[in-house]
Amino acid sequence: MMDPMVRPSNLLPVLLLCGMGLHAQTTPIAEARQITRSFNFDMTPSPDDRHLLMVTIVAGHAQIFVGAADGSRWEQVTTGAYDHEDPAWSPDAAHIAYVRTDGTTRVVHVMDRSGGNDRAVTPPQVRAIHPSWTPDGTAILFSTDDDLRPPAKNESEIYKLQLSTGGLDTLVTGGVNTFPVLSPDGRQLAYRKIIGEMNSEVFLADPDGSRPRNITDHPAYEGWPSWSPDGKLLAFAGNRNGKDYQIFLLRLADGHMDLLADTHGRATSPKWAPDGRSIYFTNCLPPENGGGCEIMFVMLNP
């Protein structure tokens, strides 16, 4: 769980370093600080900036916790002998979508912020992963996990699920496509696509999946796209130094890219604060460096 002595609200004075666009992409623009002291993933601020959620391992299973925005009053909102993964806030901060898996099935569920009214929204045969909400809260995007089970299919499609009807629209097919997320204005779709043996890229497309284009274009393994609240930046993870996964920021207007922080290990899953001034991400260390996954926090210049 989060260390009560190390909370995001206490980090503002120590993490401000410099603004974007002043350095080459290999020079970090900020400093990251670890803010948890257990096995944790995917910390995400709520859109109203009143709550945080994260995933913590409890008795061998991934469980979702919700706390106050200052890192206090954490409550476990999922239970049972399942793993609860990939949590995502609804735009009104009233609901959480997540993936429940027992190792065989992977089903997207939606529950209230407190954990009540939990219900499955995708059929078990779909094996869904990486849910994200449309900006209007009426639908959920997700991808399938066939790429995790070769040689069954070695493809992963992206779908849009209408919550009111259960109707499915196919957005992206052909190859392995994961981590779909719409821009805040709903006009662009970002996702990760595997295009080579050791290469994946962040793609942008129209909201219906048409006109896909590669916007990272690097021989590294990249993905986990996350929109800034104003839609001007994409945070993503990549192993551009050939070893560590790190978080990068891409300015969409001109393609300028910055390394967010000089971290070591496997940094993924960047999540923006609603005001766009800070980013949380998960950093996992290899066994020779102690292992485990923790939440990191970075403050940006306004």
Secondary structure in CASP SS format (residue, H / E / C, confidence):
PFRMAT SS
TARGET T0000
AUTHOR 0000-0000-0000
METHOD secondary structure of the structure
MODEL  1
M C 1.00
M E 1.00
D C 1.00
P C 1.00
M C 1.00
V C 1.00
R C 1.00
P H 1.00
S H 1.00
N H 1.00
L C 1.00
L H 1.00
P H 1.00
V H 1.00
L H 1.00
L C 1.00
L C 1.00
C C 1.00
G C 1.00
M C 1.00
G C 1.00
L C 1.00
H C 1.00
A C 1.00
Q C 1.00
T C 1.00
T C 1.00
P E 1.00
I E 1.00
A E 1.00
E C 1.00
A C 1.00
R E 1.00
Q E 1.00
I C 1.00
T E 1.00
R C 1.00
S C 1.00
F C 1.00
N E 1.00
F E 1.00
D E 1.00
M E 1.00
T E 1.00
P E 1.00
S C 1.00
P C 1.00
D C 1.00
D C 1.00
R C 1.00
H E 1.00
L E 1.00
L E 1.00
M E 1.00
V E 1.00
T E 1.00
I E 1.00
V E 1.00
A C 1.00
G C 1.00
H E 1.00
A E 1.00
Q E 1.00
I E 1.00
F E 1.00
V E 1.00
G E 1.00
A E 1.00
A C 1.00
D C 1.00
G C 1.00
S C 1.00
R C 1.00
W C 1.00
E E 1.00
Q E 1.00
V C 1.00
T C 1.00
T C 1.00
G C 1.00
A C 1.00
Y C 1.00
D E 1.00
H E 1.00
E E 1.00
D E 1.00
P E 1.00
A E 1.00
W E 1.00
S C 1.00
P C 1.00
D C 1.00
A C 1.00
A C 1.00
H E 1.00
I E 1.00
A E 1.00
Y E 1.00
V E 1.00
R E 1.00
T E 1.00
D C 1.00
G C 1.00
T C 1.00
T C 1.00
R E 1.00
V E 1.00
V E 1.00
H E 1.00
V E 1.00
M E 1.00
D E 1.00
R C 1.00
S C 1.00
G C 1.00
G C 1.00
N C 1.00
D C 1.00
R E 1.00
A E 1.00
V C 1.00
T C 1.00
P C 1.00
P H 1.00
Q H 1.00
V H 1.00
R C 1.00
A E 1.00
I E 1.00
H E 1.00
P E 1.00
S E 1.00
W E 1.00
T C 1.00
P C 1.00
D C 1.00
G C 1.00
T C 1.00
A E 1.00
I E 1.00
L E 1.00
F E 1.00
S E 1.00
T E 1.00
D C 1.00
D H 1.00
D H 1.00
L H 1.00
R C 1.00
P C 1.00
P C 1.00
A C 1.00
K C 1.00
N C 1.00
E C 1.00
S E 1.00
E C 1.00
I E 1.00
Y E 1.00
K E 1.00
L E 1.00
Q E 1.00
L C 1.00
S C 1.00
T C 1.00
G C 1.00
G C 1.00
L E 1.00
D E 1.00
T E 1.00
L E 1.00
V E 1.00
T C 1.00
G C 1.00
G C 1.00
V E 1.00
N E 1.00
T E 1.00
F E 1.00
P E 1.00
V E 1.00
L E 1.00
S C 1.00
P C 1.00
D C 1.00
G C 1.00
R C 1.00
Q C 1.00
L E 1.00
A E 1.00
Y E 1.00
R E 1.00
K E 1.00
I E 1.00
I E 1.00
G E 1.00
E C 1.00
M C 1.00
N E 1.00
S E 1.00
E E 1.00
V E 1.00
F E 1.00
L E 1.00
A E 1.00
D C 1.00
P C 1.00
D C 1.00
G C 1.00
S C 1.00
R C 1.00
P C 1.00
R E 1.00
N E 1.00
I C 1.00
T C 1.00
D C 1.00
H C 1.00
P C 1.00
A C 1.00
Y E 1.00
E E 1.00
G E 1.00
W E 1.00
P E 1.00
S E 1.00
W E 1.00
S C 1.00
P C 1.00
D C 1.00
G C 1.00
K C 1.00
L E 1.00
L E 1.00
A E 1.00
F E 1.00
A E 1.00
G E 1.00
N C 1.00
R C 1.00
N C 1.00
G C 1.00
K C 1.00
D C 1.00
Y E 1.00
Q E 1.00
I E 1.00
F E 1.00
L E 1.00
L E 1.00
R E 1.00
L C 1.00
A C 1.00
D C 1.00
G C 1.00
H C 1.00
M E 1.00
D E 1.00
L E 1.00
L E 1.00
A E 1.00
D C 1.00
T C 1.00
H C 1.00
G C 1.00
R E 1.00
A E 1.00
T E 1.00
S E 1.00
P E 1.00
K E 1.00
W E 1.00
A C 1.00
P C 1.00
D C 1.00
G C 1.00
R C 1.00
S E 1.00
I E 1.00
Y E 1.00
F E 1.00
T E 1.00
N E 1.00
C E 1.00
L C 1.00
P C 1.00
P H 1.00
E H 1.00
N H 1.00
G C 1.00
G C 1.00
G C 1.00
C E 1.00
E E 1.00
I E 1.00
M E 1.00
F E 1.00
V E 1.00
M E 1.00
L C 1.00
N C 1.00
P C 1.00
END
